[in-house]
Amino acid sequence: MKKHLGAAVVALSFYVCCCYSGKRADRALYIYDNNGTPNAGTYTPGSSFTFNISLAFTPGGSIANLDGLSYWFQQANPSIAPFPFSITLRDVTGSMFTDLQTAGLTYPQALNPSNPKDLGALLPGNVSAVGAGTYFIAAITISIPLNAPTSGTFTLSNTIAGG
């Protein structure tokens, strides 16, 4: 049977790595698998899928620029164990943010209940922080094991935390 993945698989938490005071800078996460409708896809057990993560950033308060971010994936319902999905690749090719928070990750990164290492990145030291805009962050590949549940919808959403 096929798996339908609403905007994908799990809850995603991320925060922009900047300190702030007063009004917060605004940020929004965009996730797209580059296949048909941006917020839906059908994938089968035993397969994998890749989606892009982009971050829309608007300065605010004392935060004028963006120089990096941190993010993790976590399952939305930790009572479901073991959670069947794993991150099998993070690719920052084409991103300005290439100084990885956790270089040399080993895969798979199991979601039990979250992947153990920061997937975020910083701008390289010779690149100035960026202002308002939408920035490609990374392409993430998720594997679906053969023993994944054979019915249901899984949704990828975001939870914003930190400053």
PyMOL commands that set and color helices and strands:
alter all, ss='L'
color gray80, all
select strands_A, chain A and resi 3-5+11-16+26-32+41-43+48-58+68-74+86-91+99-100+109-110+121-122+133-143+153-154+157-160
alter strands_A, ss='S'
color yellow, strands_A
deselect
rebuild
show_as cartoon
